[in-house]
């Protein structure tokens, strides 16, 4: 009896770790910005970035990385949508001083997005939100 439980336990453990590995890979994405944007008071120059977040949602902590270096972190809300987004894109708002602040990240081929919550007090114009 004990011998038959051992292979079953091994298979169960393998499935558990495989599922965990896939779940971790889902908490990543790409962000490509053609203009300087601000995240939590830090300016990100134009370029390609990796996005990672901790948590299953709806409230998560987002890290934006350039290579292996974290260049910005921000609280965000993981939002489940109805349809898949066609391409990776982002939303930004323009502040009164002209700076562009990251407000959302959309992931190509996924039905979810991240709404970025800016902790710093800033005056935003919701009508000026754009998607790239």
N, CA, C and O atoms as CSV, one atom per row, in Angstrom:
chain,resi,resn,atom,element,x,y,z
A,1,UNK,N,N,0.809,-1.191,0.000
A,1,UNK,CA,C,0.000,0.000,0.000
A,1,UNK,C,C,0.855,1.258,0.000
A,1,UNK,O,O,0.569,2.193,-0.748
A,2,UNK,N,N,1.896,1.301,0.822
A,2,UNK,CA,C,2.719,2.499,0.923
A,2,UNK,C,C,3.450,2.779,-0.389
A,2,UNK,O,O,3.650,3.941,-0.744
A,3,UNK,N,N,3.846,1.752,-1.100
A,3,UNK,CA,C,4.560,1.945,-2.365
A,3,UNK,C,C,3.672,2.613,-3.408
A,3,UNK,O,O,4.168,3.404,-4.210
A,4,UNK,N,N,2.379,2.320,-3.420
A,4,UNK,CA,C,1.495,2.910,-4.418
A,4,UNK,C,C,1.202,4.382,-4.113
A,4,UNK,O,O,0.856,5.129,-5.028
A,5,UNK,N,N,1.325,4.808,-2.890
A,5,UNK,CA,C,1.089,6.208,-2.520
A,5,UNK,C,C,2.265,7.104,-2.917
A,5,UNK,O,O,2.077,8.276,-3.240
A,6,UNK,N,N,3.459,6.552,-2.890
A,6,UNK,CA,C,4.638,7.345,-3.212
A,6,UNK,C,C,4.595,7.882,-4.643
A,6,UNK,O,O,4.796,9.082,-4.827
A,7,UNK,N,N,4.343,7.063,-5.662
A,7,UNK,CA,C,4.266,7.619,-7.020
A,7,UNK,C,C,3.140,8.650,-7.165
A,7,UNK,O,O,3.290,9.643,-7.877
A,8,UNK,N,N,2.026,8.410,-6.494
A,8,UNK,CA,C,0.920,9.353,-6.547
A,8,UNK,C,C,1.312,10.689,-5.918
A,8,UNK,O,O,0.957,11.746,-6.440
A,9,UNK,N,N,2.024,10.652,-4.828
A,9,UNK,CA,C,2.491,11.874,-4.167
A,9,UNK,C,C,3.477,12.627,-5.056
A,9,UNK,O,O,3.453,13.857,-5.115
A,10,UNK,N,N,4.336,11.892,-5.742
A,10,UNK,CA,C,5.315,12.536,-6.630
A,10,UNK,C,C,4.611,13.217,-7.791
A,10,UNK,O,O,4.942,14.350,-8.141
A,11,UNK,N,N,3.647,12.541,-8.385
A,11,UNK,CA,C,2.889,13.130,-9.492
A,11,UNK,C,C,2.118,14.355,-9.005
A,11,UNK,O,O,2.079,15.373,-9.696
A,12,UNK,N,N,1.510,14.268,-7.835
A,12,UNK,CA,C,0.776,15.408,-7.277
A,12,UNK,C,C,1.680,16.601,-7.036
A,12,UNK,O,O,1.311,17.734,-7.347
A,13,UNK,N,N,2.859,16.360,-6.487
A,13,UNK,CA,C,3.812,17.447,-6.243
A,13,UNK,C,C,4.272,18.069,-7.554
A,13,UNK,O,O,4.402,19.289,-7.656
A,14,UNK,N,N,4.516,17.230,-8.555
A,14,UNK,CA,C,4.948,17.747,-9.865
A,14,UNK,C,C,3.869,18.643,-10.470
A,14,UNK,O,O,4.183,19.705,-11.007
A,15,UNK,N,N,2.619,18.234,-10.391
A,15,UNK,CA,C,1.525,19.051,-10.914
A,15,UNK,C,C,1.399,20.368,-10.154
A,15,UNK,O,O,1.148,21.410,-10.760
A,16,UNK,N,N,1.568,20.330,-8.848
A,16,UNK,CA,C,1.489,21.540,-8.031
A,16,UNK,C,C,2.563,22.542,-8.446
A,16,UNK,O,O,2.265,23.719,-8.650
A,17,UNK,N,N,3.809,22.084,-8.572
A,17,UNK,CA,C,4.895,22.995,-8.919
A,17,UNK,C,C,4.783,23.487,-10.356
A,17,UNK,O,O,5.163,24.621,-10.648
A,18,UNK,N,N,4.272,22.660,-11.252
A,18,UNK,CA,C,4.072,23.086,-12.626
A,18,UNK,C,C,3.011,24.176,-12.687
A,18,UNK,O,O,3.186,25.176,-13.383
A,19,UNK,N,N,1.924,23.991,-11.970
A,19,UNK,CA,C,0.865,24.998,-11.924
A,19,UNK,C,C,1.388,26.294,-11.328
A,19,UNK,O,O,1.059,27.372,-11.823
A,20,UNK,N,N,2.189,26.217,-10.285
A,20,UNK,CA,C,2.755,27.421,-9.672
A,20,UNK,C,C,3.660,28.152,-10.650
A,20,UNK,O,O,3.652,29.382,-10.703
A,21,UNK,N,N,4.437,27.412,-11.419
A,21,UNK,CA,C,5.339,28.035,-12.388
A,21,UNK,C,C,4.552,28.784,-13.454
A,21,UNK,O,O,4.927,29.892,-13.835
A,22,UNK,N,N,3.445,28.180,-13.947
A,22,UNK,CA,C,2.634,28.863,-14.941
A,22,UNK,C,C,1.977,30.100,-14.350
A,22,UNK,O,O,1.897,31.125,-15.026
A,23,UNK,N,N,1.510,30.038,-13.129
A,23,UNK,CA,C,0.872,31.186,-12.486
A,23,UNK,C,C,1.855,32.332,-12.345
A,23,UNK,O,O,1.476,33.487,-12.534
A,24,UNK,N,N,3.109,32.045,-12.018
A,24,UNK,CA,C,4.101,33.101,-11.884
A,24,UNK,C,C,4.378,33.758,-13.224
A,24,UNK,O,O,4.589,34.970,-13.274
A,25,UNK,N,N,4.385,32.995,-14.314
A,25,UNK,CA,C,4.653,33.556,-15.631
A,25,UNK,C,C,3.542,34.485,-16.086
A,25,UNK,O,O,3.776,35.359,-16.921
A,26,UNK,N,N,2.340,34.316,-15.555
A,26,UNK,CA,C,1.220,35.173,-15.935
A,26,UNK,C,C,1.332,36.559,-15.317
A,26,UNK,O,O,0.629,37.472,-15.752
A,27,UNK,N,N,2.179,36.748,-14.334
A,27,UNK,CA,C,2.326,38.034,-13.671
A,27,UNK,C,C,3.437,38.859,-14.296
A,27,UNK,O,O,4.142,39.590,-13.602
A,28,UNK,N,N,3.589,38.742,-15.592
A,28,UNK,CA,C,4.614,39.481,-16.317
A,28,UNK,C,C,4.036,40.011,-17.615
A,28,UNK,O,O,3.071,39.466,-18.150
A,29,UNK,N,N,4.632,41.069,-18.110
A,29,UNK,CA,C,4.214,41.620,-19.387
A,29,UNK,C,C,5.258,42.584,-19.909
A,29,UNK,O,O,6.341,42.724,-19.339
A,30,UNK,N,N,4.916,43.248,-21.003
A,30,UNK,CA,C,5.824,44.197,-21.643
A,30,UNK,C,C,5.181,45.575,-21.685
A,30,UNK,O,O,3.959,45.714,-21.735
A,31,UNK,N,N,6.028,46.574,-21.664
A,31,UNK,CA,C,5.591,47.962,-21.785
A,31,UNK,C,C,6.578,48.675,-22.691
A,31,UNK,O,O,7.772,48.738,-22.398
A,32,UNK,N,N,6.077,49.206,-23.786
A,32,UNK,CA,C,6.910,49.964,-24.711
A,32,UNK,C,C,6.355,51.378,-24.779
A,32,UNK,O,O,5.198,51.589,-25.142
A,33,UNK,N,N,7.210,52.357,-24.420
A,33,UNK,CA,C,6.751,53.746,-24.410
A,33,UNK,C,C,7.559,54.586,-25.398
A,33,UNK,O,O,8.789,54.575,-25.368
A,34,UNK,N,N,6.862,55.314,-26.274
A,34,UNK,CA,C,7.550,56.138,-27.273
A,34,UNK,C,C,7.890,57.538,-26.771
A,34,UNK,O,O,8.506,58.327,-27.488
A,35,UNK,N,N,7.490,57.842,-25.542
A,35,UNK,CA,C,7.690,59.174,-24.976
A,35,UNK,C,C,8.035,59.035,-23.496
A,35,UNK,O,O,7.813,57.982,-22.899
A,36,UNK,N,N,8.570,60.080,-22.917
A,36,UNK,CA,C,8.862,60.056,-21.484
A,36,UNK,C,C,7.552,60.054,-20.710
A,36,UNK,O,O,6.677,60.885,-20.955
A,37,UNK,N,N,7.419,59.106,-19.766
A,37,UNK,CA,C,6.249,59.058,-18.896
A,37,UNK,C,C,6.715,59.007,-17.448
A,37,UNK,O,O,7.853,58.635,-17.159
A,38,UNK,N,N,5.829,59.380,-16.558
A,38,UNK,CA,C,6.153,59.403,-15.136
A,38,UNK,C,C,5.354,58.320,-14.415
A,38,UNK,O,O,4.162,58.131,-14.661
A,39,UNK,N,N,6.046,57.614,-13.515
A,39,UNK,CA,C,5.421,56.605,-12.661
A,39,UNK,C,C,5.878,56.883,-11.240
A,39,UNK,O,O,7.068,56.801,-10.937
A,40,UNK,N,N,4.939,57.211,-10.374
A,40,UNK,CA,C,5.254,57.496,-8.970
A,40,UNK,C,C,6.374,58.534,-8.835
A,40,UNK,O,O,7.268,58.380,-8.003
A,41,UNK,N,N,6.324,59.569,-9.639
A,41,UNK,CA,C,7.290,60.647,-9.562
A,41,UNK,C,C,8.614,60.370,-10.271
A,41,UNK,O,O,9.484,61.241,-10.306
A,42,UNK,N,N,8.782,59.179,-10.832
A,42,UNK,CA,C,10.022,58.836,-11.546
A,42,UNK,C,C,9.766,58.889,-13.042
A,42,UNK,O,O,8.797,58.318,-13.541
A,43,UNK,N,N,10.648,59.584,-13.751
A,43,UNK,CA,C,10.507,59.683,-15.197
A,43,UNK,C,C,11.145,58.481,-15.873
A,43,UNK,O,O,12.285,58.115,-15.586
A,44,UNK,N,N,10.381,57.873,-16.778
A,44,UNK,CA,C,10.889,56.769,-17.578
A,44,UNK,C,C,11.095,57.277,-18.998
A,44,UNK,O,O,10.141,57.716,-19.640
A,45,UNK,N,N,12.325,57.223,-19.499
A,45,UNK,CA,C,12.562,57.667,-20.877
A,45,UNK,C,C,11.952,56.678,-21.868
A,45,UNK,O,O,11.645,55.544,-21.501
A,46,UNK,N,N,11.777,57.097,-23.114
A,46,UNK,CA,C,11.242,56.183,-24.121
A,46,UNK,C,C,12.064,54.897,-24.170
A,46,UNK,O,O,13.286,54.916,-24.021
A,47,UNK,N,N,11.368,53.783,-24.382
A,47,UNK,CA,C,12.064,52.505,-24.472
A,47,UNK,C,C,11.151,51.337,-24.152
A,47,UNK,O,O,9.945,51.495,-23.963
A,48,UNK,N,N,11.759,50.162,-24.097
A,48,UNK,CA,C,11.038,48.930,-23.796
A,48,UNK,C,C,11.332,48.503,-22.367
A,48,UNK,O,O,12.478,48.532,-21.918
A,49,UNK,N,N,10.285,48.108,-21.663
A,49,UNK,CA,C,10.383,47.730,-20.260
A,49,UNK,C,C,9.667,46.407,-20.034
A,49,UNK,O,O,8.803,46.010,-20.815
A,50,UNK,N,N,10.041,45.734,-18.952
A,50,UNK,CA,C,9.317,44.562,-18.490
A,50,UNK,C,C,8.457,45.005,-17.318
A,50,UNK,O,O,8.838,45.891,-16.554
A,51,UNK,N,N,7.292,44.379,-17.183
A,51,UNK,CA,C,6.369,44.673,-16.097
A,51,UNK,C,C,6.122,43.380,-15.329
A,51,UNK,O,O,5.828,42.345,-15.927
A,52,UNK,N,N,6.240,43.438,-14.020
A,52,UNK,CA,C,5.941,42.296,-13.159
A,52,UNK,C,C,5.084,42.797,-12.006
A,52,UNK,O,O,5.201,43.949,-11.588
A,53,UNK,N,N,4.223,41.926,-11.497
A,53,UNK,CA,C,3.427,42.319,-10.346
A,53,UNK,C,C,3.269,41.163,-9.390
A,53,UNK,O,O,3.316,39.991,-9.762
A,54,UNK,N,N,3.076,41.549,-8.126
A,54,UNK,CA,C,2.891,40.596,-7.039
A,54,UNK,C,C,1.427,40.584,-6.641
A,54,UNK,O,O,0.798,41.636,-6.529
A,55,UNK,N,N,0.892,39.407,-6.431
A,55,UNK,CA,C,-0.481,39.274,-5.984
A,55,UNK,C,C,-1.399,38.806,-7.082
A,55,UNK,O,O,-1.098,38.944,-8.268
A,56,UNK,N,N,-2.532,38.247,-6.675
A,56,UNK,CA,C,-3.503,37.721,-7.623
A,56,UNK,C,C,-4.589,38.741,-7.949
A,56,UNK,O,O,-5.395,38.524,-8.854
A,57,UNK,N,N,-4.613,39.834,-7.226
A,57,UNK,CA,C,-5.554,40.881,-7.521
A,57,UNK,C,C,-6.702,40.904,-6.536
A,57,UNK,O,O,-6.833,39.987,-5.726
A,58,UNK,N,N,-7.511,41.894,-6.583
A,58,UNK,CA,C,-7.424,42.958,-7.563
A,58,UNK,C,C,-6.319,43.978,-7.270
A,58,UNK,O,O,-5.871,44.662,-8.190
A,59,UNK,N,N,-5.868,44.100,-6.022
A,59,UNK,CA,C,-4.820,45.069,-5.709
A,59,UNK,C,C,-3.460,44.382,-5.755
A,59,UNK,O,O,-3.233,43.377,-5.082
A,60,UNK,N,N,-2.555,44.943,-6.566
A,60,UNK,CA,C,-1.234,44.361,-6.750
A,60,UNK,C,C,-0.165,45.441,-6.678
A,60,UNK,O,O,-0.469,46.633,-6.732
A,61,UNK,N,N,1.074,45.023,-6.557
A,61,UNK,CA,C,2.224,45.928,-6.584
A,61,UNK,C,C,2.965,45.697,-7.898
A,61,UNK,O,O,3.414,44.582,-8.164
A,62,UNK,N,N,3.098,46.729,-8.716
A,62,UNK,CA,C,3.721,46.623,-10.031
A,62,UNK,C,C,5.162,47.091,-9.976
A,62,UNK,O,O,5.475,48.126,-9.388
A,63,UNK,N,N,6.043,46.305,-10.605
A,63,UNK,CA,C,7.433,46.709,-10.785
A,63,UNK,C,C,7.679,46.878,-12.274
A,63,UNK,O,O,7.298,46.021,-13.072
A,64,UNK,N,N,8.312,47.976,-12.647
A,64,UNK,CA,C,8.700,48.216,-14.034
A,64,UNK,C,C,10.207,48.102,-14.088
A,64,UNK,O,O,10.921,48.794,-13.362
A,65,UNK,N,N,10.689,47.221,-14.956
A,65,UNK,CA,C,12.108,46.909,-15.027
A,65,UNK,C,C,12.699,47.272,-16.382
A,65,UNK,O,O,12.053,47.119,-17.418
A,66,UNK,N,N,13.928,47.751,-16.357
A,66,UNK,CA,C,14.730,47.975,-17.558
A,66,UNK,C,C,15.872,46.989,-17.431
A,66,UNK,O,O,16.776,47.183,-16.618
A,67,UNK,N,N,15.840,45.925,-18.231
A,67,UNK,CA,C,16.782,44.826,-18.027
A,67,UNK,C,C,16.419,44.131,-16.740
A,67,UNK,O,O,15.280,43.694,-16.571
A,68,UNK,N,N,17.370,44.021,-15.826
A,68,UNK,CA,C,17.099,43.393,-14.530
A,68,UNK,C,C,16.919,44.422,-13.418
A,68,UNK,O,O,16.676,44.058,-12.268
A,69,UNK,N,N,17.037,45.700,-13.758
A,69,UNK,CA,C,16.944,46.767,-12.757
A,69,UNK,C,C,15.516,47.300,-12.649
A,69,UNK,O,O,14.905,47.660,-13.655
A,70,UNK,N,N,14.989,47.349,-11.427
A,70,UNK,CA,C,13.681,47.940,-11.184
A,70,UNK,C,C,13.823,49.454,-11.246
A,70,UNK,O,O,14.582,50.045,-10.478
A,71,UNK,N,N,13.083,50.083,-12.171
A,71,UNK,CA,C,13.179,51.534,-12.337
A,71,UNK,C,C,11.992,52.264,-11.716
A,71,UNK,O,O,12.069,53.469,-11.479
A,72,UNK,N,N,10.894,51.553,-11.448
A,72,UNK,CA,C,9.740,52.178,-10.804
A,72,UNK,C,C,8.835,51.097,-10.221
A,72,UNK,O,O,8.755,49.983,-10.740
A,73,UNK,N,N,8.164,51.448,-9.142
A,73,UNK,CA,C,7.144,50.580,-8.554
A,73,UNK,C,C,5.911,51.430,-8.280
A,73,UNK,O,O,6.013,52.630,-8.024
A,74,UNK,N,N,4.749,50.795,-8.338
A,74,UNK,CA,C,3.507,51.525,-8.092
A,74,UNK,C,C,2.410,50.549,-7.699
A,74,UNK,O,O,2.416,49.395,-8.126
A,75,UNK,N,N,1.471,51.013,-6.885
A,75,UNK,CA,C,0.301,50.184,-6.623
A,75,UNK,C,C,-0.588,50.176,-7.871
A,75,UNK,O,O,-0.631,51.153,-8.619
A,76,UNK,N,N,-1.285,49.082,-8.080
A,76,UNK,CA,C,-2.159,48.985,-9.252
A,76,UNK,C,C,-3.351,48.109,-8.930
A,76,UNK,O,O,-3.399,47.427,-7.906
A,77,UNK,N,N,-4.298,48.150,-9.828
A,77,UNK,CA,C,-5.490,47.313,-9.713
A,77,UNK,C,C,-5.538,46.427,-10.955
A,77,UNK,O,O,-5.524,46.924,-12.081
A,78,UNK,N,N,-5.595,45.119,-10.744
A,78,UNK,CA,C,-5.707,44.149,-11.825
A,78,UNK,C,C,-7.171,44.075,-12.226
A,78,UNK,O,O,-8.022,43.706,-11.417
A,79,UNK,N,N,-7.467,44.426,-13.477
A,79,UNK,CA,C,-8.845,44.519,-13.955
A,79,UNK,C,C,-9.082,43.463,-15.028
A,79,UNK,O,O,-8.342,43.389,-16.009
A,80,UNK,N,N,-10.100,42.659,-14.842
A,80,UNK,CA,C,-10.459,41.623,-15.808
A,80,UNK,C,C,-11.419,42.219,-16.826
A,80,UNK,O,O,-12.444,42.792,-16.457
A,81,UNK,N,N,-11.087,42.085,-18.117
A,81,UNK,CA,C,-11.945,42.610,-19.174
A,81,UNK,C,C,-12.746,41.509,-19.848
A,81,UNK,O,O,-12.653,40.341,-19.473
A,82,UNK,N,N,-13.525,41.889,-20.836
A,82,UNK,CA,C,-14.354,40.941,-21.576
A,82,UNK,C,C,-13.649,40.400,-22.817
A,82,UNK,O,O,-13.795,39.227,-23.164
A,83,UNK,N,N,-12.880,41.272,-23.485
A,83,UNK,CA,C,-12.226,40.868,-24.733
A,83,UNK,C,C,-10.714,40.996,-24.596
A,83,UNK,O,O,-10.212,41.782,-23.793
A,84,UNK,N,N,-10.004,40.213,-25.391
A,84,UNK,CA,C,-8.546,40.291,-25.401
A,84,UNK,C,C,-8.104,41.583,-26.080
A,84,UNK,O,O,-8.705,42.030,-27.056
A,85,UNK,N,N,-7.050,42.166,-25.544
A,85,UNK,CA,C,-6.455,43.351,-26.149
A,85,UNK,C,C,-5.610,42.902,-27.335
A,85,UNK,O,O,-4.907,41.895,-27.244
A,86,UNK,N,N,-5.667,43.628,-28.437
A,86,UNK,CA,C,-4.952,43.226,-29.645
A,86,UNK,C,C,-3.431,43.322,-29.495
A,86,UNK,O,O,-2.714,42.404,-29.894
A,87,UNK,N,N,-2.942,44.409,-28.932
A,87,UNK,CA,C,-1.496,44.621,-28.811
A,87,UNK,C,C,-1.172,45.196,-27.435
A,87,UNK,O,O,-2.049,45.715,-26.746
A,88,UNK,N,N,0.105,45.097,-27.043
A,88,UNK,CA,C,0.548,45.748,-25.815
A,88,UNK,C,C,0.392,47.254,-25.997
A,88,UNK,O,O,0.773,47.797,-27.034
A,89,UNK,N,N,-0.163,47.927,-24.999
A,89,UNK,CA,C,-0.312,49.377,-25.071
A,89,UNK,C,C,-0.408,49.934,-23.654
A,89,UNK,O,O,-0.369,49.189,-22.675
A,90,UNK,N,N,-0.532,51.245,-23.562
A,90,UNK,CA,C,-0.637,51.887,-22.252
A,90,UNK,C,C,-1.542,53.094,-22.341
A,90,UNK,O,O,-1.820,53.605,-23.426
A,91,UNK,N,N,-1.999,53.545,-21.181
A,91,UNK,CA,C,-2.772,54.770,-21.080
A,91,UNK,C,C,-2.002,55.758,-20.228
A,91,UNK,O,O,-1.290,55.363,-19.305
A,92,UNK,N,N,-2.138,57.031,-20.530
A,92,UNK,CA,C,-1.446,58.066,-19.757
A,92,UNK,C,C,-2.332,59.292,-19.671
A,92,UNK,O,O,-3.164,59.537,-20.545
A,93,UNK,N,N,-2.148,60.057,-18.613
A,93,UNK,CA,C,-2.850,61.328,-18.461
A,93,UNK,C,C,-1.817,62.450,-18.500
A,93,UNK,O,O,-0.663,62.268,-18.113
A,94,UNK,N,N,-2.255,63.603,-18.973
A,94,UNK,CA,C,-1.371,64.762,-19.028
A,94,UNK,C,C,-1.675,65.663,-17.833
A,94,UNK,O,O,-2.823,66.037,-17.596
A,95,UNK,N,N,-0.627,66.003,-17.088
A,95,UNK,CA,C,-0.757,66.872,-15.925
A,95,UNK,C,C,-0.788,68.327,-16.372
A,95,UNK,O,O,-0.486,68.638,-17.525
A,96,UNK,N,N,-1.151,69.207,-15.460
A,96,UNK,CA,C,-1.201,70.635,-15.772
A,96,UNK,C,C,0.166,71.173,-16.195
A,96,UNK,O,O,0.253,72.117,-16.980
A,97,UNK,N,N,1.237,70.561,-15.667
A,97,UNK,CA,C,2.581,71.024,-16.039
A,97,UNK,C,C,3.087,70.382,-17.324
A,97,UNK,O,O,4.223,70.630,-17.730
A,98,UNK,N,N,2.253,69.553,-17.975
A,98,UNK,CA,C,2.622,68.945,-19.249
A,98,UNK,C,C,3.233,67.555,-19.147
A,98,UNK,O,O,3.417,66.891,-20.167
A,99,UNK,N,N,3.550,67.104,-17.947
A,99,UNK,CA,C,4.120,65.757,-17.815
A,99,UNK,C,C,3.043,64.715,-18.076
A,99,UNK,O,O,1.865,64.933,-17.794
A,100,UNK,N,N,3.466,63.578,-18.621
A,100,UNK,CA,C,2.565,62.465,-18.908
A,100,UNK,C,C,2.751,61.424,-17.817
A,100,UNK,O,O,3.879,61.024,-17.529
A,101,UNK,N,N,1.652,60.980,-17.205
A,101,UNK,CA,C,1.681,60.047,-16.091
A,101,UNK,C,C,1.008,58.740,-16.523
A,101,UNK,O,O,-0.106,58.750,-17.046
A,102,UNK,N,N,1.689,57.632,-16.300
A,102,UNK,CA,C,1.159,56.319,-16.651
A,102,UNK,C,C,-0.100,56.032,-15.846
A,102,UNK,O,O,-0.097,56.160,-14.622
A,103,UNK,N,N,-1.181,55.642,-16.529
A,103,UNK,CA,C,-2.438,55.367,-15.837
A,103,UNK,C,C,-2.922,53.929,-16.032
A,103,UNK,O,O,-3.711,53.438,-15.225
A,104,UNK,N,N,-2.467,53.243,-17.085
A,104,UNK,CA,C,-2.904,51.870,-17.329
A,104,UNK,C,C,-1.918,51.159,-18.251
A,104,UNK,O,O,-1.223,51.785,-19.052
A,105,UNK,N,N,-1.878,49.843,-18.115
A,105,UNK,CA,C,-1.073,49.002,-19.008
A,105,UNK,C,C,-1.990,47.907,-19.530
A,105,UNK,O,O,-2.660,47.222,-18.757
A,106,UNK,N,N,-2.016,47.747,-20.862
A,106,UNK,CA,C,-2.833,46.735,-21.523
A,106,UNK,C,C,-1.899,45.714,-22.176
A,106,UNK,O,O,-0.922,46.083,-22.828
A,107,UNK,N,N,-2.207,44.440,-21.995
A,107,UNK,CA,C,-1.333,43.375,-22.474
A,107,UNK,C,C,-1.954,42.682,-23.683
A,107,UNK,O,O,-3.076,42.181,-23.609
A,108,UNK,N,N,-1.219,42.656,-24.796
A,108,UNK,CA,C,-1.696,42.024,-26.016
A,108,UNK,C,C,-2.017,40.555,-25.809
A,108,UNK,O,O,-1.229,39.817,-25.217
A,109,UNK,N,N,-3.179,40.130,-26.301
A,109,UNK,CA,C,-3.596,38.744,-26.196
A,109,UNK,C,C,-4.164,38.362,-24.842
A,109,UNK,O,O,-4.473,37.193,-24.615
A,110,UNK,N,N,-4.309,39.321,-23.938
A,110,UNK,CA,C,-4.821,39.045,-22.586
A,110,UNK,C,C,-6.145,39.784,-22.378
A,110,UNK,O,O,-6.420,40.786,-23.037
A,111,UNK,N,N,-6.952,39.276,-21.456
A,111,UNK,CA,C,-8.228,39.922,-21.149
A,111,UNK,C,C,-8.133,40.815,-19.919
A,111,UNK,O,O,-9.134,41.403,-19.509
A,112,UNK,N,N,-6.956,40.926,-19.326
A,112,UNK,CA,C,-6.799,41.755,-18.143
A,112,UNK,C,C,-5.868,42.926,-18.427
A,112,UNK,O,O,-5.096,42.913,-19.386
A,113,UNK,N,N,-5.961,43.935,-17.574
A,113,UNK,CA,C,-5.087,45.102,-17.665
A,113,UNK,C,C,-4.744,45.546,-16.251
A,113,UNK,O,O,-5.312,45.052,-15.277
A,114,UNK,N,N,-3.818,46.474,-16.149
A,114,UNK,CA,C,-3.437,47.049,-14.867
A,114,UNK,C,C,-3.783,48.530,-14.866
A,114,UNK,O,O,-3.347,49.270,-15.748
A,115,UNK,N,N,-4.558,48.964,-13.891
A,115,UNK,CA,C,-4.818,50.388,-13.692
A,115,UNK,C,C,-3.833,50.871,-12.644
A,115,UNK,O,O,-3.856,50.403,-11.505
A,116,UNK,N,N,-2.976,51.793,-13.015
A,116,UNK,CA,C,-1.924,52.270,-12.132
A,116,UNK,C,C,-2.470,53.363,-11.221
A,116,UNK,O,O,-3.058,54.341,-11.683
A,117,UNK,N,N,-2.267,53.182,-9.928
A,117,UNK,CA,C,-2.687,54.172,-8.935
A,117,UNK,C,C,-1.464,54.988,-8.546
A,117,UNK,O,O,-0.482,54.438,-8.047
A,118,UNK,N,N,-1.515,56.262,-8.766
A,118,UNK,CA,C,-0.406,57.142,-8.414
A,118,UNK,C,C,-0.616,57.632,-6.990
A,118,UNK,O,O,-1.636,58.253,-6.691
A,119,UNK,N,N,0.327,57.364,-6.121
A,119,UNK,CA,C,0.222,57.797,-4.725
A,119,UNK,C,C,0.447,59.288,-4.559
A,119,UNK,O,O,-0.155,59.927,-3.697
A,120,UNK,N,N,1.317,59.833,-5.391
A,120,UNK,CA,C,1.630,61.250,-5.225
A,120,UNK,C,C,0.437,62.105,-5.650
A,120,UNK,O,O,-0.272,61.769,-6.598
A,121,UNK,N,N,0.227,63.199,-4.945
A,121,UNK,CA,C,-0.900,64.091,-5.254
A,121,UNK,C,C,-0.591,64.849,-6.530
A,121,UNK,O,O,0.348,65.643,-6.583
A,122,UNK,N,N,-1.390,64.597,-7.559
A,122,UNK,CA,C,-1.186,65.258,-8.831
A,122,UNK,C,C,-2.544,65.641,-9.395
A,122,UNK,O,O,-3.542,64.963,-9.154
A,123,UNK,N,N,-2.572,66.723,-10.142
A,123,UNK,CA,C,-3.805,67.156,-10.784
A,123,UNK,C,C,-3.894,66.492,-12.139
A,123,UNK,O,O,-3.053,66.731,-13.006
A,124,UNK,N,N,-4.908,65.657,-12.335
A,124,UNK,CA,C,-5.051,64.963,-13.601
A,124,UNK,C,C,-6.281,65.446,-14.337
A,124,UNK,O,O,-7.234,65.944,-13.737
A,125,UNK,N,N,-6.242,65.294,-15.609
A,125,UNK,CA,C,-7.377,65.606,-16.444
A,125,UNK,C,C,-7.843,64.312,-17.082
A,125,UNK,O,O,-7.223,63.841,-18.036
A,126,UNK,N,N,-8.918,63.726,-16.581
A,126,UNK,CA,C,-9.402,62.432,-17.067
A,126,UNK,C,C,-9.766,62.502,-18.543
A,126,UNK,O,O,-9.655,61.501,-19.251
A,127,UNK,N,N,-10.193,63.654,-19.014
A,127,UNK,CA,C,-10.561,63.782,-20.405
A,127,UNK,C,C,-9.343,63.698,-21.314
A,127,UNK,O,O,-9.483,63.494,-22.521
A,128,UNK,N,N,-8.148,63.852,-20.745
A,128,UNK,CA,C,-6.932,63.849,-21.552
A,128,UNK,C,C,-6.240,62.492,-21.553
A,128,UNK,O,O,-5.109,62.392,-22.027
A,129,UNK,N,N,-6.871,61.460,-21.046
A,129,UNK,CA,C,-6.262,60.126,-21.024
A,129,UNK,C,C,-6.133,59.616,-22.461
A,129,UNK,O,O,-7.061,59.739,-23.261
A,130,UNK,N,N,-4.979,59.048,-22.770
A,130,UNK,CA,C,-4.758,58.503,-24.100
A,130,UNK,C,C,-4.222,57.096,-24.017
A,130,UNK,O,O,-3.667,56.689,-22.996
A,131,UNK,N,N,-4.388,56.365,-25.079
A,131,UNK,CA,C,-3.874,55.006,-25.175
A,131,UNK,C,C,-2.905,54.952,-26.334
A,131,UNK,O,O,-3.157,55.515,-27.399
A,132,UNK,N,N,-1.794,54.270,-26.118
A,132,UNK,CA,C,-0.788,54.112,-27.178
A,132,UNK,C,C,-0.711,52.662,-27.575
A,132,UNK,O,O,0.074,52.304,-28.453
